Amino acid sequence: MFGGGMNPRKMQQMMEQMGIDMTELDAEEVVIRTPDEELVFTDADVTRMDAQGTETYQIAGEPETRGRDDAGDDADDADADDGDDDVPDEDVELVVARTGASEEAAHEALAAEDGDLAAAVSRLE
């Protein structure tokens, strides 16, 4: 990161003086989704850096690249797959956690509200 051959202990002291805290995370998998593809890192080295209240994550490793069509296989997990593949599973999980509704009801609410999380939660509460 900084200066090539610097002593790690000295580096840690400098970072502490600058208000930077670094933590190694024991991540099993990291997925980065873009409109065209997914980058899936397994066995990646993940570091969280907190610098003056802003968290930054660094991922080191070789990703497996998948087309977004491959990501559609996860949509089978949601029983309400009416062709509305544009509702992310993460959004469904958030609505379920917030409202206690079933995944199917959460998916339907999100689809009806065009993916608006707050409106879907409001609809189910």
C-alpha positions, 0 to 999 in steps of 0.5 A, a space after each residue: 500500500 505505502 512505501 515498498 520495503 517499510 517495516 510493518 510495525 512502523 507502517 502500523 504506527 503511521 496508520 494509527 497516527 493518521 487515524 486509519 484502522 485496518 481489519 482483515 476479514 475472514 470472508 468466504 465469498 465476495 460477489 460484485 455485480 455489474 449490469 453485464 457480469 458477476 465477479 465472484 471471489 472465493 478465498 479472497 483476502 479482504 481488508 476493511 479500512 476505516 479512515 476518519 469514519 469512512 469504511 473502504 474494502 480492499 479485495 485481493 484475489 482472482 475472481 471467477 467471471 459469470 455472465 448475468 444470465 448465470 445469476 438468474 439461476 438464483 431466481 428459482 429460489 423465489 417461488 414468485 418468479 413471474 418473469 420479474 427477474 429484476 427484483 434482487 434477492 437481497 431486496 426480498 430478504 430485506 423486506 422479509 426481515 423488516 416485515 416478517 412477510 413471506 418471500 413470495 409476499 415480499 417479492 410481489 410487493 417489490 414487483 408491485 412497487 417497481 423495486 421501491 424498498 420503502 414502498 414495499 415495506 409500507 405495503 406489507 406493514 
